[in-house]
Amino acid sequence: MKQLMKVAVLPVSAIFLLTACRNAPTNNTSVKEGEQEAVSTATISATAVQLKDDKLNAVYQQYAQLTTALTNGDAKAAQLAGNAIEAGAGALKDGGALAQSAAKITATADIEAQREAYSTLSNELIGLVKQAGVAGGVLYVDYCPMAMEDKGGYWLSGVEEIRNPYFGESMMTCGEVKEKVGH
């Protein structure tokens, strides 16, 4: 009788474990879908903005990807976007400082070091964007007073909603819109 119980319980336990294990990836998939949605939102907002300088516009598109990567805490994606910005900035008339900041992001996998270089990169890009002008859409110059050890940090965004790249999930909405560039 005890043998029969062991034989009956074992398959039931195995089915329970397999079912539980199959459900776990579903939960992870929904997180991945949420992350993909954040990336898609950034991409849509980036493409809704058109700068007057085509080369600078291409750099801004990569900057939007970088901002999303830092907001999501994804150092690898930040490195990829930094690499693309560095290459694009090299084609800009006054892109030397922008390229140097992007190179610092590409050179490290430390998200905090990337965010520090992002601050300098953002300041450079904001100046270039204001100089070139926006042909279509609106860019928001956002500011977080707590970034950079309470020195504050600026960034560009294609949406009015604050999504803080300096602190990511820990302080996602910390910041304010300081200025609008464009229509």
Secondary structure as the mmCIF struct_conf table of DSSP 4:
data_model
#
loop_
_struct_conf.conf_type_id
_struct_conf.id
_struct_conf.beg_label_comp_id
_struct_conf.beg_label_asym_id
_struct_conf.beg_label_seq_id
_struct_conf.end_label_comp_id
_struct_conf.end_label_asym_id
_struct_conf.end_label_seq_id
HELX_RH_AL_P HELX_RH_AL_P1 LYS A 2 THR A 47
TURN_TY1_P TURN_TY1_P1 ALA A 48 ALA A 48
STRN STRN1 GLN A 50 LEU A 51
BEND BEND1 LYS A 52 ASP A 53
HELX_RH_AL_P HELX_RH_AL_P2 ASP A 54 THR A 71
TURN_TY1_P TURN_TY1_P2 ASN A 72 GLY A 73
HELX_RH_AL_P HELX_RH_AL_P3 ALA A 75 ALA A 89
TURN_TY1_P TURN_TY1_P3 GLY A 90 ALA A 91
BEND BEND2 LEU A 92 LEU A 92
TURN_TY1_P TURN_TY1_P4 LYS A 93 ASP A 94
HELX_RH_AL_P HELX_RH_AL_P4 GLY A 96 THR A 106
TURN_TY1_P TURN_TY1_P5 ALA A 107 ALA A 107
HELX_RH_AL_P HELX_RH_AL_P5 ILE A 111 ALA A 132
STRN STRN2 VAL A 134 GLY A 136
BEND BEND3 GLY A 137 GLY A 137
STRN STRN3 VAL A 138 CYS A 144
TURN_TY1_P TURN_TY1_P6 PRO A 145 MET A 146
HELX_RH_AL_P HELX_RH_AL_P6 ALA A 147 ASP A 150
TURN_TY1_P TURN_TY1_P7 LYS A 151 LYS A 151
STRN STRN4 GLY A 153 SER A 157
BEND BEND4 GLY A 158 GLU A 161
TURN_TY1_P TURN_TY1_P8 PRO A 165 PHE A 167
HELX_RH_3T_P HELX_RH_3T_P1 GLY A 168 MET A 171
TURN_TY1_P TURN_TY1_P9 MET A 172 THR A 173
STRN STRN5 GLU A 176 GLY A 182
#
